């Protein structure tokens, strides 16, 4: 599974990246989380709101969340 967090590098984006890493650890999933701050890559994916959680190239969540359970549910539903 390819997991990416895309954003500008702001506090909210970093928070989503860290929560996603924590969610994977709690789910015992060894996949890496790629943190993308390259604006051209973000635009290339057609993303207009950040941060974004993408799995296997598909946007699965836009905007911020501090709810790790929601992130875990999203990850489990993509497997």
C-alpha positions in Angstrom: 0.0 0.0 0.0 1.4 3.4 -1.0 0.4 6.0 1.7 1.1 9.7 1.1 0.4 12.9 3.1 0.4 15.9 0.8 0.5 19.5 2.1 2.4 22.7 2.3 4.5 21.7 5.3 2.4 23.6 7.8 1.6 22.5 11.3 -1.6 20.9 10.3 0.0 18.9 7.5 2.8 17.7 9.8 0.2 16.7 12.3 -1.7 14.5 9.8 1.7 12.9 8.7 2.5 12.1 12.4 -1.0 10.8 13.1 -0.9 8.6 10.0 2.4 7.1 11.1 1.0 6.5 14.5 -2.2 4.9 13.1 -0.1 2.5 11.0 2.0 1.6 14.0 -1.1 0.9 16.1 -2.5 -1.3 13.3 0.8 -3.1 13.0 1.1 -2.1 9.3 4.8 -1.8 8.2 4.1 0.5 5.2 5.9 3.8 5.0 4.2 7.2 4.9 5.6 9.5 2.2 5.3 13.2 3.1 5.0 15.4 0.0 5.4 19.1 0.2 6.2 19.7 -3.5 3.5 22.1 -4.7 3.9 21.0 -8.3 3.2 17.3 -7.4 0.2 18.4 -5.3 -1.2 20.4 -8.2 -0.5 17.5 -10.6 -2.8 15.3 -8.5 -5.5 18.0 -8.7 -5.6 18.7 -5.0 -7.0 22.1 -4.0 -7.3 21.6 -0.2 -4.6 20.4 2.1 -3.6 18.4 3.9 -4.5 15.3 2.0 -4.2 11.6 2.8 -3.8 9.5 -0.3 -3.6 5.8 -0.6 -2.4 4.1 -3.8 -2.7 7.4 -5.6 -6.3 8.0 -4.6 -7.3 10.9 -2.3 -9.1 9.3 0.7 -9.2 12.4 3.0 -9.0 16.1 2.4 -8.6 18.7 5.2 -7.3 18.2 8.7 -8.2 15.7 11.3 -7.0 15.0 14.8 -9.0 11.8 15.0 -6.6 8.9 14.8 -9.5 6.4 14.8 -10.9 8.0 11.6 -7.5 7.6 10.0 -7.3 4.0 11.0 -10.7 3.3 9.6 -9.8 4.9 6.3 -6.6 2.8 6.1 -8.4 -0.5 7.0 -11.1 0.2 4.4 -8.4 0.6 1.7 -6.8 -2.8 2.3 
